[in-house]
Amino acid sequence: MHYDGMTFRPPYEAYSLLLQVTRGCSHNACTFCSMYRSVPFSVSPLEEIVEDLAEAARDYTYARRVFLVNGDAFCLSADELANIADMIHEALPYVESIGCYARIPNVVSKTDDELAMLAAKGYADINIGVESGLDDELAFKNKGFDVATAREQFRRLHAAGLTFNVNIINAAAGPSRIAEHAAANAALVNEARPTLIFVSPLHVDPGTPLVRLVEQGAFEECTLGQYLEEEIAFLEGLTLDDCVFFGLHVSNPVPVQGLLGRDKAALLARLRRGMAEIPCEVLDSHPSKGAEGRLR
């Protein structure tokens, strides 16, 4: 299989077959993201995809889900994505769904008919990095879209029958805006009605513009304790049913997973109990320093 450099996928795609169709990220300019800083964006040659599917047909015959890597594979045109889906289904007849990372602008670039066509081809539960429900934070993090655009694209995806997951970065607006950010995130996600919500803390990673902003005093990073405060407030504000709440990334100080709204009370109790059990010196540390206090 062709995998160039570091390959990323959401934790819940651990059992999916990873098929590389792009290298890097077509945007690669989010203030906080270090994933593809040194990787020039390019599209995988068709012959490489053909070779990888032939190998997968031999070694992963019964694969049920394929996750397209790297970066935002949904940046490809609808025709390209449809062709890849046809190739996948021909080589791997047991595949039931196809996922990938997607940016809001990737959805904007496709017509309603194209989105419906891709859903019919098997695209489902694509992973969208929304991160924040505040316009100024989206601009500060250089996400390339605003909240109104995100809302409209979620509506279009639902109309097309193309299911999606969302990423929310709690504590991304800093310690002075915990309640405001939690409320804005909950309002946006309640309206979006995703299949799954993937939550994680903001990291100030080396090599990102966010490091310089912190050093210049333009941004203050939240502590792990403040992150948990916001995660709890965000979860309290969610009114969804039949939606997975996923907080099992290694950076989550208290790992939780459950189904909303059935497990909401249990998830809140777990977060509060976990927060009370973490030593104060760890709660006062920053996510960038690691997750030494993570409960297992």
Number of C-alpha atoms within 10 A of each C-alpha: 14 13 15 12 12 11 15 15 17 13 13 11 15 10 12 18 18 24 20 22 26 24 23 25 23 21 16 20 17 19 19 21 19 18 19 21 15 11 14 11 17 13 15 14 10 12 9 14 20 15 13 19 23 18 14 20 17 12 10 13 16 13 18 16 22 23 26 24 24 31 26 26 26 30 25 18 14 20 12 14 19 20 12 20 20 14 16 25 17 13 19 22 14 14 20 15 22 24 24 26 26 23 24 24 17 19 22 17 15 16 13 15 11 17 23 19 18 20 20 15 19 21 27 21 21 25 26 25 18 23 22 27 25 19 15 13 17 21 14 16 20 15 23 14 16 18 18 11 13 21 16 14 19 23 14 18 18 16 13 19 16 20 20 24 23 22 20 24 23 27 30 27 25 18 18 12 13 22 17 15 25 29 21 18 24 22 16 20 25 15 14 21 21 23 20 21 22 23 22 25 26 25 23 23 16 13 14 18 17 24 19 15 14 13 10 10 9 10 17 17 22 26 22 32 23 22 27 25 20 26 25 19 21 24 21 16 17 20 16 22 15 15 18 20 22 20 21 17 17 13 22 22 29 24 18 20 17 17 18 20 16 14 16 20 12 14 22 17 13 17 20 15 12 19 21 12 13 18 11 13 10 19 22 13 19 20 25 17 14 16 18 13 21 17 14 8
